[in-house]
C-alpha cells in the first residue's frame, strides 16, 4: 500500500537519523536514494562515510533528479533529501522558480505513483529572516512551495526539533 511520510526540520535536527531508523523498522532491506550532487572531494568523502555507516542492509541509489526511473513497488524508500533534489532542478533551470517547481512536482507525482512506502527528508530553510541575496530568496520560495506540496500529498508529516520527532500530520 502506498504511503508518503515527510520528515522536516532544521539543519542537524536529527531528520536523517530518524528517517533511517524508521525505514529499518518498516523493512529489513530499505532503499536509500541520495539526491546530492558531488560538488567537491570533501563532499564525496562525506557521502562514502554515510554509505558505510548505513550498512549492507541498504540498497543505495544515487539519483540527482529522475527518481521515477527507479521501480520500488513493495519497497520502503528513504529519499534524502528534497532540498538537494530541488537544488538540482533549480540550478539546471537557471533559477527559474516556476519551471523548477513544475518539474519537481511532476517528477514527485510520477515517482510516488508506485505502490511503495516513501520517507522524504527535507529542510525547513525559511524559518529565519529574509536573505538579502536574490538567488537565496528564490530558492527559499521554491523549497517552501515544494515542502507544502509534498506535505499536502503525505499521509504523515514529522517535524524534527533537537532530535525529537513531533507529529504535525
C-alpha positions as CSV (number, residue, x, y, z in Angstrom):
1,X,0.0,0.0,0.0
2,X,1.4,3.4,-1.0
3,X,2.4,5.6,1.9
4,X,4.2,9.0,2.0
5,X,5.9,10.4,5.0
6,X,7.6,13.8,5.1
7,X,10.3,14.4,7.7
8,X,11.3,18.0,8.0
9,X,13.3,20.2,10.3
10,X,16.3,22.4,10.5
11,X,19.9,21.6,9.9
12,X,21.2,18.9,12.3
13,X,17.8,18.4,13.9
14,X,18.0,14.6,13.5
15,X,15.9,14.2,10.4
16,X,18.1,11.7,8.6
17,X,18.8,9.6,11.6
18,X,15.1,9.4,12.5
19,X,14.3,8.5,8.9
20,X,16.9,5.8,8.7
21,X,15.7,4.2,11.9
22,X,12.1,4.4,10.9
23,X,12.9,2.8,7.5
24,X,14.6,-0.1,9.2
25,X,11.5,-0.7,11.4
26,X,9.5,-1.0,8.2
27,X,11.8,-3.2,6.1
28,X,14.9,-5.3,6.7
29,X,16.3,-4.0,3.4
30,X,15.2,-0.5,2.6
31,X,16.3,1.6,-0.3
32,X,18.3,4.8,0.3
33,X,18.0,7.3,-2.6
34,X,20.6,10.1,-2.2
35,X,19.9,13.1,-4.3
36,X,23.1,15.1,-3.7
37,X,25.5,16.1,-6.5
38,X,29.1,15.6,-5.6
39,X,30.4,19.2,-5.6
40,X,33.9,18.5,-4.3
41,X,36.2,15.9,-2.8
42,X,35.2,16.7,0.8
43,X,31.6,16.1,-0.1
44,X,32.5,12.8,-1.9
45,X,34.2,11.6,1.3
46,X,31.1,12.6,3.3
47,X,28.9,10.5,1.0
48,X,31.2,7.5,1.3
49,X,31.2,7.7,5.1
50,X,27.4,7.9,5.1
51,X,27.1,4.9,2.9
52,X,29.4,2.9,5.1
53,X,27.5,3.9,8.3
54,X,24.2,2.7,6.8
55,X,25.4,-0.8,6.4
56,X,24.8,-3.6,3.9
57,X,21.1,-4.0,4.5
58,X,20.5,-0.8,2.5
59,X,20.2,-0.6,-1.3
60,X,22.0,2.7,-2.1
61,X,20.9,4.6,-5.2
62,X,22.5,7.9,-6.3
63,X,19.9,9.9,-8.2
64,X,20.1,13.6,-8.7
65,X,16.7,14.2,-10.4
66,X,14.8,11.4,-12.1
67,X,13.6,9.4,-9.1
68,X,10.8,7.9,-11.2
69,X,13.2,5.7,-13.2
70,X,13.6,3.5,-10.2
71,X,10.9,0.9,-9.7
72,X,10.3,0.4,-6.0
73,X,6.9,-1.4,-5.8
74,X,6.6,-3.1,-2.5
75,X,9.7,-1.5,-1.1
76,X,10.5,1.1,1.6
77,X,12.4,4.0,0.1
78,X,14.1,6.9,2.0
79,X,14.8,9.9,-0.2
80,X,17.4,12.2,1.4
81,X,17.0,14.9,0.6
82,X,14.3,17.0,-1.0
83,X,16.4,20.2,-0.5
84,X,19.3,18.9,-2.6
85,X,16.9,17.4,-5.1
86,X,15.3,20.8,-5.5
87,X,18.7,22.4,-5.8
88,X,19.5,20.2,-8.8
89,X,16.3,21.4,-10.7
90,X,16.8,25.0,-9.6
91,X,20.3,25.4,-11.0
92,X,19.7,23.2,-14.1
93,X,16.7,25.5,-14.9
94,X,18.7,28.7,-14.3
95,X,17.0,29.7,-11.1
96,X,13.6,29.9,-12.7
97,X,11.4,29.1,-9.8
98,X,8.1,28.4,-11.7
99,X,9.8,26.0,-14.0
100,X,11.7,24.2,-11.2
101,X,8.5,23.9,-9.1
102,X,6.6,22.4,-12.0
103,X,9.4,20.0,-12.8
104,X,9.8,18.9,-9.2
105,X,6.0,18.4,-8.7
106,X,5.8,16.4,-12.0
107,X,8.7,14.2,-11.0
108,X,7.3,13.7,-7.5
109,X,3.9,12.7,-8.9
110,X,5.5,10.2,-11.3
111,X,7.7,8.7,-8.6
112,X,5.1,8.4,-5.9
113,X,2.6,6.8,-8.2
114,X,4.2,3.5,-7.3
115,X,2.9,1.1,-4.6
116,X,5.7,1.8,-2.0
117,X,6.4,3.5,1.3
118,X,8.3,6.8,0.8
119,X,10.1,8.6,3.5
120,X,11.1,12.1,2.2
121,X,13.6,14.1,4.2
122,X,13.6,17.8,3.7
123,X,14.8,21.1,5.3
124,X,12.9,24.0,6.7
125,X,15.1,26.7,5.4
126,X,12.6,29.5,5.5
127,X,12.3,29.8,9.3
128,X,14.9,32.5,9.6
129,X,14.9,36.0,8.2
130,X,14.7,37.0,4.6
131,X,18.0,36.9,2.8
132,X,19.4,39.9,1.0
133,X,20.6,37.5,-1.7
134,X,18.1,37.2,-4.6
135,X,19.1,33.6,-5.5
136,X,18.7,32.5,-1.9
137,X,15.3,34.2,-1.7
138,X,14.2,32.4,-4.9
139,X,15.4,29.1,-3.6
140,X,13.7,29.5,-0.3
141,X,10.5,30.2,-2.1
142,X,10.9,27.0,-4.2
143,X,11.8,24.9,-1.2
144,X,8.9,26.2,0.8
145,X,6.4,25.5,-2.0
146,X,7.8,22.0,-2.7
147,X,7.6,21.2,1.1
148,X,4.0,22.4,1.1
149,X,3.2,20.3,-2.0
150,X,4.7,17.1,-0.5
151,X,3.1,17.7,2.8
152,X,-0.3,18.0,1.1
153,X,0.2,14.6,-0.5
154,X,1.7,13.0,2.6
155,X,-0.1,10.6,4.9
156,X,2.1,11.8,7.7
157,X,4.4,14.8,8.4
158,X,7.0,14.8,11.2
159,X,8.9,17.9,12.3
160,X,12.2,17.2,14.0
161,X,13.3,19.6,16.8
162,X,16.5,18.9,18.6
163,X,16.3,15.2,17.8
164,X,12.7,14.9,18.9
165,X,10.1,13.9,16.3
166,X,6.9,15.9,16.6
167,X,3.9,14.7,14.6
168,X,2.3,17.5,12.5
169,X,0.0,15.4,10.4
